[in-house]
Amino acid sequence: MASKGICDRVAIVGMGCTRFGEHWDRSAADLLVDAAQEAYASAGVEADQVDAYWLGTMGSGISGLTAAEPLKIQYKPVTRLENMCATGSEAIRNAAYAVASGAYDLVVAMGVEKLKDSGYSGLVGNAPPGDGTESGMTAPANFSLLAPAYAEKYGVELETLRDVLSKIAYKNHYNGARNQKAQFQREVPLDVINASPKVAGMLGIMDCSGVSDGAAAAVICRAEDAHKYNAKPIFIKALSFVAGPAEGAKRQDYDFTTFPEVVASAKDAYEQAGIEDPREQISMAEVHDCFTPTELVLMEDLGFSPRGKAWQDTLDGRFDLKGAQPVNPDGGLKSFGHPIGASGLRMMYEMWLQLRGEAGERQIDSPKLGLTHNLGGGPGRAVSFVSVVGL
Ligand code: COA
């Protein structure tokens, strides 16, 4: 697979993000307005200057009117899109390509999801019933398959693997405790994580991402215009998206220790950005830690750890805030929360803060390149997005 990419042709010049969590007194429209206004202000632009909008939401509205009405958009293109949990990243990708094409000068990508009022949970399947031919597993059950598969393939004792998963949850809650926009802003001791009520397989509540409401937005323009809007823009080096053939439930020999979709999108993104050694060249990453074993497997699929070694790297602290390659410095889906359509933009928001030196207590020392990884679906049936951004 080879995409030509748009390395250094497009910039992000402003971003906004609401706090994620329980917003019983805010509608999806309110959250979108909050995120968009913060993004406009950070880019120093008025709404009138924006040429077109891309809105990602899985279920908090249909059509461009979901954004056009609350933002009072005056007869401009607003595209609503959805690509499962990678929806927010798709908004960025489509908006960035539209700018790169020359069709528009200044655009906004945004994402929103309001989950709490709907009663959405990882424990119940609240989608409409299908035709009976698809497996009806919950998200935690689906992702729980990664853990025993990994333990068996790499000969890791289940007790040790439990320590690894708990370390991932501990790390992401530690980071989220340093983030005023995160859903869960408390450190969680390892013994509490280990004892959290079981949800599926090895996974307890503390292995799961939060169910949240939230919105985030980005203002995007061509690279040559970026300094007109912002003294410190960030530049897109790569954007890759792939959909897999969804063979997991159909093949007896399916390997649940890897997401081939992630491997393909990472390879494509690294080629676009000219990255040969992601372990050394990527300074930090926001990855799709919907459940703790997902983050473990992603470290290998993204090339941050050799195959079968991510569990050791995790225990050694490589991905800690002060580690060699910090992962999920903002708390990740685990602690920042996961309002589906907004998550991809929230990941980019942390890259925006970190690259510009604005991450406060969480600031990573002189990051050069950041990666965001957003997954939709589950093991064996996924879509995957990878971006690389830098100064
Ligand atoms: N991580 C940490 N703490 C959590 C949490 C999570 N994922 N979910 C809830 N809590 C905390 C709440 O803050 C609350 O704490 P408090 O009593 O101190 O206020 C307590 O646990 C109970 O909250 P509640 O909302 O009643 O929990 P719940 O049992 O309804 O939900 C899960 C727990 C695990 C079922 C829910 O978080 C979940 O479904 N997560 C996965 C979401 C998902 O599948 N997303 C798709 C990913 S692909």
Residues whose N, C-alpha, C, O or C-beta is under 5 A from the ligand:
A	BS01	COA	S121 G122 L123 A139 P140 I205 M206 C208 S209 G210 V211 C290 K334 G377
